Amino acid sequence: MTPSERPVRSPCVNVCALDDDDVCTGCQRTVAEITRWSRMDNEERRSVLALCHERAKSSGLVWMLPARR
């Protein structure tokens, strides 16, 4: 992280409940991702956020609209 770069914020929404796969139903992070978050650099945090987004799409929590033509 460069000195001027701010830390990537946690996706936590204070809805902390794990599903059967140990993924938080609020933020879509795994237990391992949650516990490691404070030790991750921004690049790793962005990668985790991308995984969270994919998990949310797969579970139907995020709907993707078709691209405008």
Secondary structure, 3 states (H helix, E strand, C coil): CCCCCCCCCCCCCCCCCECCCCEECCCCCEHHHHHHHHHCCHHHHHHHHHHHHHHHHHCCCCCCCCCCC
